Amino acid sequence: MKTLLCLLIATAVGTGFQYAGVPHGLLLGSILATALIVSNRQFSPRMPLGLGYVQIVLGIATGLMFEAWDSQTVAALLPSLGLLLLCLTAQIVAAGLWLRKVSGWNLKDSLLAVYPGALAAVFDLLESERASSKVIIVHLVRLLSITVLVSFCIPGPVDAVLVESSPLGINTVLTLLSLLALCLVLGRLLLRIGVPAPFMLTAIVATGVYVKLGYLHDFHMPAWSVDAAAVILGVLIGSKFKDITPAELVRHGRAGLMSVALMLLVAAAFAGVAGRLLGSDPLASWLAYMPGAIETIAIVAFSGGLNVVFILSHHLVRMVVLHFAPALIVQARRRRENA
């Protein structure tokens, strides 16, 4: 009941922000409302299926855009993906050195804090049961900073991005049900080996395959489904403030802001290089080279009318590089220990 009330309040505040003209107000308003609720009431909303819903909705919406893709489009992405890998290395080095040399953190905390992805895989890899509060604060600052920054830098919702579908026929409904089942099964398998955002990954790939096979013709994700994903994502982000005290946030937040700023500046520099060398849109490249927050960036890119497939393709490669490899290493280590 409390979770439902929190969702309703977050939706109301987010809707108010949106009508007031705040860029991506639905997302930002939901974050603010939830953060205030959990901080004052010491209550954390429980939505075990919330993140899965966000990932599947955004993944299907992205996969539907693969209809126009061909081998030439994929080949054109390769140079930018190469720059992405260099960018990730530069981000880790720059932000890690700042925390290590200037803020005086130890090497382990510095590397964990600047790891440009979800914490789950790297914690498992390093056999760490829990991260220190300052590491969690840096990742929270990074998530919140990226969310606010891209929300205000990208234009508001574009009506043409999401259109209402025509009434669904029985064949389309059955196709969607089979797609959802496939996404859930494959996503669970990826989740078991520690891959983050597994349902988004499987939804993008599976939907792309369905589209290329001629299914889901003229189907579009309804606007309400993406709006619901924005509210749920905002509630999930805002709920992270429950276990962070204001004193801890102030004490470690400054180091977190500086490290995040360095990572974003590195991403901006590489986006500029991509614009000059490859002719890419610098703004889309900057979002593509962001150090994390794939769900947030997907929400903003959709409503801002940007090249979502280009942007999320880079984030999927980032996730594969940074999480598949550690997850496989962990599994191999466990097999040796159990042998």
N, C-alpha and C positions, 0 to 999 in steps of 0.2 A: 504494500500500500504506500509506504514511504517512497519507494522508487518511482511508482507511478505519479505521485504528487510532485516529486522532483522533476520528472520528465515534463509534466504539464507546466510547471513554473518556468522551466528552461525554454520550453516552446513559446510561452507567452512573452518572456523577455526577449528571446531571439526574434520573434515576429515584430515586437515593438522596435527593436534596433533596425530591423530591415525596413520597416515603414518610415523610420526616422532618417533613412538615407545612409546609414552606416554600411560601408562596404562589407559584404558577406556577414551581415548582422545576425543572421540566423545562427551561424557557427560561433561568432564571438559572444553574442548575447547568452548562448547556452553555456559557454565556458564560464563567463562571469557569474551567472546565476548559480551554477552548480558549485563553483569555488566558494562563494559566500555561504551557501547552505551547508556544505560539508565542514567548513571552517568553524561555523558558529554552532552547529548542531552535533558535531562529531558523528556524523552519519555518512556512510558511503553507499551510494546506490548500487544495487546488485543487478547486473545485466550480463549474465554468462553468455548469451547469444548475441549481444549487442555488436561487438567488434566483428563477429562473423557476418552479421547482416550488412554492416558497412562495407566490408571487403567484397562480398559477393555482388552487392548492388553496383558498386563502382567498377568492379572487375567486368561484369556483364556489359555495363554501359561502355567501357573502354573496348572490350572485345568486339562489340558491334561496329566499331569504326575501322576494323581491319578489312572490310569488304573491298576497299580501293587499293589495298596494299599488294605489291608484287615483288619479285626478286630485285628489281632495280631500286625500289624504295628501301628495302632492307640493306642493300649494298651501300646506299648513300648514307646510312646511319653509322657504318663501321668506323669511319674516321672520328666521328663525334664520340663514339663509345670508347675509342682509344684515349681521347682526351679526358673522358670521365675517369678512367683508371688512374691517369696521372694526377687528376684533380683530387681524387680521394686520398692518394698518397701525400700530396702537398698539404691537404687539410689536416690530416693526422699529425704530420710532422710539425706544422706551424702551431696548431693549438696545443699539442702535447708538450712542445718545448716551452711554451708560455707557462703552462701549469707547473712544469717541472722546474724551470729555472727562475721564473719570476714569482710564482705563487708558492713555491717550495713544496709541492706535492711529491709523494714518492712515485716511482716509475709505474707501479701497477695501477694505482688510482688515476694517474695521468692518462694512461692508455685506455682504461675502461671509460673514462669520462669523455674522451674525444672519439671513441669508436663510432663511426658514422652509420649507425644502424641500431636495431633493437638490442637490449641488454641480454636477453635470454640466452642466445647462442654463445656469446663471449663469456658469460658467467659459467656456463656449463663447461666450456673449453678449459678455462682456468681453474676448474674445480672449486669455485668459490660459492659458498652457501648463500651469502648475502653481500650486497655492495654496501659501502659506507654511505652515510647520509649525504655527504658532499658530492659523491659520484651521481647519486640519484637526482640531486638538485640540479647539477649541470645538465643532465638529460632532460629534466623537466623544463629548465630554462631554455634549452635548445628547441624543444617541441613548441613551447609557448611563443618564443621569439619568432620562429619560422611561421607559425600560424598567424600571428598579428602582422608581421612584416608583409607576407605575401597577400594577406587579405586587404591591406591598405594600398599595396603597390599595384594590384591587378584590378581592372575595372569591375564594376558590379555585375550582377546577373545579366546574361544575354538571353533574351527570350528564344532565339533561334537554336540555341544549343540543345535544349530538351523540348521535344514536342510530344503531344499526346498521341498514343497509338490508336489505330482504328480498333473496333471491337475484336476481341480475340476469338478466333475459330478454335474448334476442338483440336485440330492438328497443331496449331501454335501452342495451345495449352499443354498438350502432351510433350511437345518438343521442349518447352520451358521446364516442365517437371523432370524430364530426363536430364536436362542440363544441370539443374539444381542438384539432383542426386549425384551426378558425376562430380560436380564441384565439391560437394560435401565429403564424398568418399576419398577422392584424391587429396583434398585439403587435410583430412584427418591423418592420412598417411604421411604427408609432409610435416604436419604438426608433431608427429611422434618422433621425428628425427631432428626436431628443433628449428625448423625453418619458420621465420616470422612472416606474418601476413600471408599464410599459405592459401587461404580461400580466395584472396584477390589474385594471387598468381595462377591458381587453377582456373578461376573464373575467366580471366583474360585469355588464357591459352585455349580453354575448351570452347569459349564463345567464338573466338577467332576461327577455330576449326569448323564449328557449326556453320558459321557464316560462309566460309569458303566452300562448304559442301552444299550450299544453297538453301539452308534452313534459316528460319527467322527473318525471312524477306520482309522488308518494310516494318519490322518491329522496332519500336523505340522504348527506352525506359521512361515511364511516366514521371513527370516532374515531382510529384508528391513523394516518390520513392527516394529520390536523391535529397529532397528536403528533409525527409525523416532521417536519412543517413547523416546529414549535417548536424541535426539536433542530437542524435545519439553519440556521434563523435565528440561534440562539444561537452556532453555530460561525462563521457569517459575521461576526457582530458581534465575537466574541472574537478573530478573526483580524486585526482592524484594529489590535490592539495591537502587532503585529510591528515596525512601523517607528517607533513612538513610544518614545523613551527616557524613563526615570523622571524625569530632570532636566527635560526639556521638559514632561512632564505636570505636574510641580509648578509650573514657572515660569509656564505659560500656563493651567493648569487652574483657578486661582482666578478669573481674569478670565472664563473660560468658565463656571464655576459661577454667578457673579453674573449674567452676561448671560442664562443659561438660567433662573435663578430669576426674573428680571424677566419673561421671556416667559411662564413658567408662572403667575406671579401675575396678569399681564394676562389670560391665558386664564381664570383662576379668577374674576376680577372680571366679565368678560363673561358667564361661565356664570351668575353670580349675577344679573346683569341679565336674562338670558334666562329664568331661573327665575321672576323677579318679573313680567316683562312678558308672557312667552309661555306661562308654566306648564310649561316644559320641566324635565326632570329635571336638576338642577344637575350631578350626577356625569357623566351621559351628555354634557351640553353641554361640560363641562370637557374630556373626552376628545375631543370633536368639534373643539374649538378649539385642541388641542395643536399646537405648531409642528413637525410632522413625525412620523417614525417610524410610518408607516401600517401596516407589516407587524406591528410589535410591538403596536400598539394593537389591531389586528384579532385577534391571538392572545389577548390578555388579555380583550378584550370577548367573544369567543366562549366562552372557558372560564368567564368570570364571569357569563354569563347576561344580558348587557346588550343594549340595542337596537342591534345591530351595524349594521343598515341605516342608521339615523339617524346614527350616528357616522361610518361610512365614506362616506356621501353628502357630508358636509361635507369630508372629506379629499380626495375626488375633485374637488370644486369647487376646493379649495385648489390641488391639483395642476394643474388646467386653467388657473386664473388665473395661477399662478406659473411654469408650465413650457410650456404650449402657446404662449403669447404670445412668450416669449423664443425658443423653438425656431423659430417662424415668422419672427421677425425675423432670426434667424441665416440661415435658408434664403433669405430675400429678399435679404439682403446678399450672400450667396455668389453668387446668380444675377446680381446687378448686377456683381460683380467678374469673373465669368466671361463676361459679355456683351461 
